[in-house]
Amino acid sequence: MLAAVIAVVPVLSGCKGDPQTSQDRSGADSSAYVMNIGGYDISKEEYNYYFQNEKFMLDQGDNTFWDTATEEQKNLKERVDAGLMEFYAMKKMADEAGIPSDGQLAEDVDKEIAGIIEQFGGQEAFNEVLASNNLTEDMYRMLSLESFRSVELFSNMYGDEVKKAMSENYLRAAHILIAFNENAVDTQAAHAQAKERAEEVLAKVEAGEDFFKLVEEYGEDPGMVNNLDGYYFKEGDMVEPFYEGTLALKEGETSGLVETSYGYHIIKRLPMEDSYIEDHIMELASQEHFESFMNKINDTMNSLEVKKEAAYDSFSLENALKDSAS
């Protein structure tokens, strides 16, 4: 289900192997289209990426897989076409909703690509990695942009509902954890020492020292120290004393010592932030929201007219295996 929403952009591997040969046996110009989906032309380059990607997902690079995978052989192109249909259904929905393909989203894509180029050590290395994944930079840019647009579309459709559900069912809190040393020989003494340290930190909190600086200085929960935005959680996500301790606070208030099996916590309840929810909409949305979104995607897919061009038949598993062997 999440694949339709999030996994639009390919994950680039660090390996720099030889790219798969694009299957072009039609004799037509290389710019010829393979098919048209709902008014969108699919180039040979794009179809080849989807074809090779789907093939690799099945055989993991081992062509002997196909010796016995008779059912997968029959269904390979159906799977490729379904992936493209899903992609262009979302693109059509984003177009109809007026989600822009320029402006901030385009800038975000530029920043993403600049970061990836730096990660791989320069443009030339990036181009090699793209080629080994059957991609060009322009195509990667297009896929990345549509991924951003699909998340924006989802946010536009369900953002208000997610925010409402968050305000009704979730709490947000930061905490300073002074953890128990469970490896201590004398656990009773270790617990007493943890409580003494926690009381010292609590005194600093009550004296008005900056809570988040104290988190960084004394906190022993790595997830908290590296995420000063705090945790968003509902009942059942945290151990009960932590949840109840947060629930008892008003926004902005801090607790006394709250003991759990992990140690002593000093909890600060924080207000919900719409900007955080918007930035993490895919993580915070419910199963029901994803199911509703998928239903709308499926409805759009069913409405798309598909026209296959002559070049479509040049793509086959037989040709792909011949290319791999040559």
Secondary structure, DSSP 8 states (H G I E B T S, - for coil): -GGGTTTTS----S-----------S-S-TT-EEEEETTEEEEHHHHHHHHHHHHHHHHTT-GGGGGT-HHHHHHHHHHHHHHHHHHHHHHHHHHHTT--SSTHHHHHHHHHHHHHHHHHTSHHHHHHHHHHTT--HHHHHHHHHHHHHHHHHHHHHHHHHHHHHHHHHEEEEEEEEEE--TT-SSHHHHHHHHHHHHHHHHHHHHTT--HHHHHHHH---HHHHT-TT-EEEETTTS-HHHHHHHHTS-TT-EEEEEE-SSEEEEEEE----HHHHHHTHHHHS-HHHHHHHHHHHHHHHHH--EEE-GGGGG--HHHHHHHHH-
